[in-house]
Amino acid sequence: MKLILLSGGSGKRLWPLSNDARSKQFLRLLHNEQGEPESMIQRIWRQLQAAGLQEDALITTGSSQVDMITSQIGSDVELLVEPERRDTFPAIALAAVYLYARKEISMQEVCVVVPVDAFVEDAFFEKLKELKAVLEDSHSELALIGVKPSYPSEKYGYIVPEQPQGNKPYRRVRRFTEKPTQAAARQLIAEQALWNCGVFAFRLETMIARLIERGIPIHYEELRRQYQSLPKISFDYEITEKTSRIVVLPYEGSWSDLGTWNTLTDQMKDCQIGKGLVDASSPSTHLVNELDIPVVVMGLSNAIVAASPDGILISEKSVSHHVKELVKDIATRPKFEERRWGWYRVLDHDQSVEGREVLTKRIGVAAGKNLSYQLHYMRSEVWTIIRGEGIFCLNDKISHVKAGDVLTIPAEAKHAIKAITDLEFIEVQTGKSLVEEDIIRIYMTWDEIEKNGVWV
């Protein structure tokens, strides 16, 4: 059995912490059993390991998330990077073709698709293992997991099953209903409907046959070349709702989609993260503050106050999911990102009428990590080391650096830095086009840099 983990969208319902650069699954707002902060993706990766499923897992993601995945769960994970962000059907199609054409696994192999942003108990992953037997016993094309609802939610899709037949653990699917009204949800629950949690299984041959029917390439490189022409549509709409032989395996444990502040705060250990204070006059209110200034909350009940370099949200929890629509036209570059080597925070960005830009960042590099050896054509940089010590390379000349040192990097100069201890510096970029695309990477590892450099 192969697991396809979907790590895709930006999760802007968790704005301002979540954005195009740092999706919701990377926010360290949960806690593990030792009380240490962890993200959604770290939690699910840990649970997969406990269930013995980690080695069979493949994560589909976009290029902007690769560094964060590597930083949070390590470099051993198998990643499949989409040519561009589209939707769940193209992502799953790419994964199926990759397993078929590149990995050459059996066409009878069962593939299980799992989103990375669900909050579930460990028992849920034992339920996943049953899907293979369910497919074989039912002779179905798709086998889903449906969660027994704990309340009439308007946020989830519902699976309406047929009446059980004998003592089979699964049931045939009669129909689907997407995000009903609360009154309709009550009626669906009375019909023993289940929440659609986005987890399903299929044999690889089933998916490959569907792609052939649609004229979609089943050769991996050709599919990547044509990826932008694939329909931007969910797997549910493109495949699930057009398939007749579907069964659902009920799950009665707890499950929650942590896609909104309302659901995420239900699973947070503390009502306050970051500097500030939530007064006793604010019951069921959560404060999440990533800024260096304190935020004080008074007289607000059942609210979320979230502050980051990208913005500030103050909302009653029950309506907080509407923030995605409200901020969709706010076009600002993300001001905080995690990378494989550490993180950076944008402190200031200014552009003159002549088009000259100045971008100031605070950058943190974890001990033992390094930035790639690179150069820029359209900007110069000045680095001021403010904490820690490291090794700096400029045009193949290597030297030690420490707090207080100022490093000048002209345009087209090759440069990199490695942290000996946790290292922080202020970077001031100056140029006419300060974009991430203006990075020419020469070497990625420090061994390569030292091999081709000279100590001074």
Sequence and secondary structure as in RCSB ss.txt:
>XXXX:A:sequence
MKLILLSGGSGKRLWPLSNDARSKQFLRLLHNEQGEPESMIQRIWRQLQAAGLQEDALITTGSSQVDMITSQIGS
DVELLVEPERRDTFPAIALAAVYLYARKEISMQEVCVVVPVDAFVEDAFFEKLKELKAVLEDSHSELALIGVKPS
YPSEKYGYIVPEQPQGNKPYRRVRRFTEKPTQAAARQLIAEQALWNCGVFAFRLETMIARLIERGIPIHYEELRR
QYQSLPKISFDYEITEKTSRIVVLPYEGSWSDLGTWNTLTDQMKDCQIGKGLVDASSPSTHLVNELDIPVVVMGL
SNAIVAASPDGILISEKSVSHHVKELVKDIATRPKFEERRWGWYRVLDHDQSVEGREVLTKRIGVAAGKNLSYQL
HYMRSEVWTIIRGEGIFCLNDKISHVKAGDVLTIPAEAKHAIKAITDLEFIEVQTGKSLVEEDIIRIYMTWDEIE
KNGVWV
>XXXX:A:secstr
 EEEEE     GGGTTT  SSS GGG   EE TTS EE HHHHHHHHHHHTT GGGEEEEE GGGHHHHHHHH S
 SEEEE SS   HHHHHHHHHHIIIIIS   TT EEEEEES EEE THHHHHHTTHHHHHHHHT SEEEEEE  S
S  SSS EEEE    TT S EEEEEEE S  HHHHHHHHHTT EEEEEEEEEEHHHHHHHHHHTT   SHHHHHH
TGGGS    HHHHTGGG SSEEEEEE S EEE  SHHHHHHT S SEESSEEE TTSTT EEEE SSS EEE S 
 SEEEEEETTEEEEEEGGGGGGHHHHHTT     SEEEETTEEEEEEEEEE TTS EEEEEEEEE TT B  EEE
 SSEEEEEEEEESEEEEEETTEEEEEETT EEEE TT  EEEEESS EEEEEEEEES   TTS EEEESSHHHHH
HH EE 
